[in-house]
């Protein structure tokens, strides 16, 4: 498992950890098509994370 904030950086969906919080507050991050506001959410294999037009699947 990996936390959402870490995954966003690893998958290059954000440039830095500081970019995560504003995106979450604005409701721009989705996990499996549901808006997510928790930076520490635990992701599992197969989860799909979307920021704007870009998506990545947890492998």
Rosetta constraint file for C-alpha pairs under 8 A:
AtomPair CA 1 CA 42 HARMONIC 6.26 0.50
AtomPair CA 1 CA 43 HARMONIC 5.63 0.50
AtomPair CA 1 CA 44 HARMONIC 5.11 0.50
AtomPair CA 1 CA 45 HARMONIC 7.24 0.50
AtomPair CA 2 CA 6 HARMONIC 6.79 0.50
AtomPair CA 2 CA 7 HARMONIC 6.50 0.50
AtomPair CA 2 CA 42 HARMONIC 5.66 0.50
AtomPair CA 2 CA 43 HARMONIC 5.39 0.50
AtomPair CA 2 CA 44 HARMONIC 6.96 0.50
AtomPair CA 3 CA 7 HARMONIC 6.21 0.50
AtomPair CA 3 CA 39 HARMONIC 7.18 0.50
AtomPair CA 3 CA 40 HARMONIC 5.15 0.50
AtomPair CA 3 CA 41 HARMONIC 5.43 0.50
AtomPair CA 3 CA 42 HARMONIC 4.62 0.50
AtomPair CA 3 CA 43 HARMONIC 5.85 0.50
AtomPair CA 4 CA 8 HARMONIC 6.13 0.50
AtomPair CA 4 CA 38 HARMONIC 7.75 0.50
AtomPair CA 4 CA 39 HARMONIC 5.50 0.50
AtomPair CA 4 CA 40 HARMONIC 5.70 0.50
AtomPair CA 4 CA 41 HARMONIC 5.40 0.50
AtomPair CA 4 CA 42 HARMONIC 6.30 0.50
AtomPair CA 4 CA 43 HARMONIC 6.30 0.50
AtomPair CA 5 CA 9 HARMONIC 6.70 0.50
AtomPair CA 5 CA 17 HARMONIC 6.82 0.50
AtomPair CA 5 CA 20 HARMONIC 6.47 0.50
AtomPair CA 5 CA 39 HARMONIC 5.08 0.50
AtomPair CA 5 CA 40 HARMONIC 6.34 0.50
AtomPair CA 6 CA 10 HARMONIC 6.19 0.50
AtomPair CA 6 CA 17 HARMONIC 7.75 0.50
AtomPair CA 7 CA 11 HARMONIC 5.87 0.50
AtomPair CA 7 CA 58 HARMONIC 7.97 0.50
AtomPair CA 8 CA 12 HARMONIC 6.20 0.50
AtomPair CA 8 CA 13 HARMONIC 5.10 0.50
AtomPair CA 8 CA 14 HARMONIC 5.83 0.50
AtomPair CA 8 CA 20 HARMONIC 7.63 0.50
AtomPair CA 8 CA 49 HARMONIC 7.99 0.50
AtomPair CA 9 CA 13 HARMONIC 6.10 0.50
AtomPair CA 9 CA 14 HARMONIC 5.41 0.50
AtomPair CA 9 CA 15 HARMONIC 6.43 0.50
AtomPair CA 9 CA 16 HARMONIC 6.29 0.50
AtomPair CA 9 CA 17 HARMONIC 6.68 0.50
AtomPair CA 11 CA 56 HARMONIC 6.64 0.50
AtomPair CA 13 CA 51 HARMONIC 6.70 0.50
AtomPair CA 13 CA 54 HARMONIC 7.04 0.50
AtomPair CA 13 CA 55 HARMONIC 7.73 0.50
AtomPair CA 14 CA 19 HARMONIC 6.21 0.50
AtomPair CA 14 CA 20 HARMONIC 6.90 0.50
AtomPair CA 15 CA 19 HARMONIC 6.82 0.50
AtomPair CA 16 CA 20 HARMONIC 7.41 0.50
AtomPair CA 17 CA 21 HARMONIC 7.91 0.50
AtomPair CA 19 CA 23 HARMONIC 6.77 0.50
AtomPair CA 20 CA 24 HARMONIC 6.28 0.50
AtomPair CA 20 CA 39 HARMONIC 7.36 0.50
AtomPair CA 21 CA 25 HARMONIC 6.15 0.50
AtomPair CA 21 CA 39 HARMONIC 7.12 0.50
AtomPair CA 22 CA 26 HARMONIC 6.17 0.50
AtomPair CA 23 CA 27 HARMONIC 6.30 0.50
AtomPair CA 23 CA 28 HARMONIC 5.24 0.50
AtomPair CA 23 CA 29 HARMONIC 6.32 0.50
AtomPair CA 24 CA 28 HARMONIC 5.98 0.50
AtomPair CA 24 CA 29 HARMONIC 5.74 0.50
AtomPair CA 24 CA 36 HARMONIC 6.65 0.50
AtomPair CA 24 CA 37 HARMONIC 4.77 0.50
AtomPair CA 24 CA 38 HARMONIC 7.13 0.50
AtomPair CA 24 CA 39 HARMONIC 7.32 0.50
AtomPair CA 25 CA 37 HARMONIC 6.32 0.50
AtomPair CA 27 CA 35 HARMONIC 5.95 0.50
AtomPair CA 27 CA 36 HARMONIC 6.83 0.50
AtomPair CA 27 CA 37 HARMONIC 6.68 0.50
AtomPair CA 28 CA 35 HARMONIC 7.12 0.50
AtomPair CA 28 CA 51 HARMONIC 5.89 0.50
AtomPair CA 28 CA 52 HARMONIC 6.39 0.50
AtomPair CA 29 CA 35 HARMONIC 5.84 0.50
AtomPair CA 29 CA 36 HARMONIC 5.74 0.50
AtomPair CA 29 CA 37 HARMONIC 7.39 0.50
AtomPair CA 29 CA 49 HARMONIC 7.18 0.50
AtomPair CA 29 CA 50 HARMONIC 5.79 0.50
AtomPair CA 29 CA 51 HARMONIC 4.91 0.50
AtomPair CA 29 CA 52 HARMONIC 7.40 0.50
AtomPair CA 30 CA 34 HARMONIC 5.02 0.50
AtomPair CA 30 CA 35 HARMONIC 4.33 0.50
AtomPair CA 30 CA 36 HARMONIC 5.37 0.50
AtomPair CA 30 CA 49 HARMONIC 5.68 0.50
AtomPair CA 30 CA 50 HARMONIC 5.04 0.50
AtomPair CA 30 CA 51 HARMONIC 6.58 0.50
AtomPair CA 31 CA 35 HARMONIC 6.44 0.50
AtomPair CA 31 CA 36 HARMONIC 6.24 0.50
AtomPair CA 31 CA 47 HARMONIC 6.71 0.50
AtomPair CA 31 CA 48 HARMONIC 5.63 0.50
AtomPair CA 31 CA 49 HARMONIC 4.58 0.50
AtomPair CA 31 CA 50 HARMONIC 6.41 0.50
AtomPair CA 32 CA 47 HARMONIC 6.02 0.50
AtomPair CA 32 CA 48 HARMONIC 5.09 0.50
AtomPair CA 32 CA 49 HARMONIC 6.42 0.50
AtomPair CA 32 CA 50 HARMONIC 8.00 0.50
AtomPair CA 33 CA 48 HARMONIC 7.79 0.50
AtomPair CA 33 CA 49 HARMONIC 7.96 0.50
AtomPair CA 33 CA 50 HARMONIC 7.68 0.50
AtomPair CA 43 CA 47 HARMONIC 6.38 0.50
AtomPair CA 43 CA 58 HARMONIC 7.35 0.50
AtomPair CA 44 CA 58 HARMONIC 6.66 0.50
AtomPair CA 45 CA 57 HARMONIC 7.82 0.50
AtomPair CA 45 CA 58 HARMONIC 5.04 0.50
AtomPair CA 45 CA 59 HARMONIC 5.24 0.50
AtomPair CA 46 CA 57 HARMONIC 5.93 0.50
AtomPair CA 46 CA 58 HARMONIC 5.22 0.50
AtomPair CA 46 CA 59 HARMONIC 6.16 0.50
AtomPair CA 47 CA 57 HARMONIC 5.68 0.50
AtomPair CA 47 CA 58 HARMONIC 5.36 0.50
AtomPair CA 48 CA 55 HARMONIC 6.73 0.50
AtomPair CA 48 CA 56 HARMONIC 5.69 0.50
AtomPair CA 48 CA 57 HARMONIC 4.37 0.50
AtomPair CA 48 CA 58 HARMONIC 6.35 0.50
AtomPair CA 49 CA 55 HARMONIC 5.52 0.50
AtomPair CA 49 CA 56 HARMONIC 5.40 0.50
AtomPair CA 49 CA 57 HARMONIC 6.27 0.50
AtomPair CA 49 CA 58 HARMONIC 7.77 0.50
AtomPair CA 50 CA 54 HARMONIC 5.67 0.50
AtomPair CA 50 CA 55 HARMONIC 4.21 0.50
AtomPair CA 50 CA 56 HARMONIC 6.57 0.50
AtomPair CA 51 CA 55 HARMONIC 6.36 0.50
